[in-house]
Each structure stands twice: as structure tokens, then as C-alpha cells.
Amino acid sequence: MRKAFNKMELTTFFGMFKIDSKTGYQLSHKSVIGQWQGGEFKVIWPPDVAESRPYNPIPTLEEKLAGKKAIS
């Protein structure tokens, strides 16, 4: 498993993942921030892996119930 982990560099649910092949320490862990947009979860940060721009401002629950949509 160690050999396989040494070659891995990927984005997981928790962010970027990479380990040092000599020490086994995790080198790269960059968390991502996501937002539900149009019923789909989209990564909005960091820019190098973002799938979409953030919706801002996000409508309040009362506004959503009244039909207001967020604008990207």
C-alpha cells in the first residue's frame, strides 16, 4: 500500500492529498470549499480546482421559500 500511496496525488472529498515517499508524511492537503448550486455540489475555492464561481449573496431561508434564487 505504501508504494501505491507514494504515487497518489488526487483531490478527495476533504481536499488535495499527497504524501512524501521517503517519510510517509502528508505533504499536500489543501481543503476545498463547496456550495450547493442548482441542486449540485460545486467546488468554489481554491481557484485552481474551482468548478464554479460562488453564489453571493446567498438568499436567506425565507427568501428561498419565496422563490428567490442565488446569482453567480
Buried (B, 14 or more C-beta within 10 A) or exposed (E): EEEEEBEEEEEEEEBBBBBEEEEEEEEEEBEBEBBEBEEEEBBBBEEEEBEBEBBEEEBEEEEEEEEEEBEE
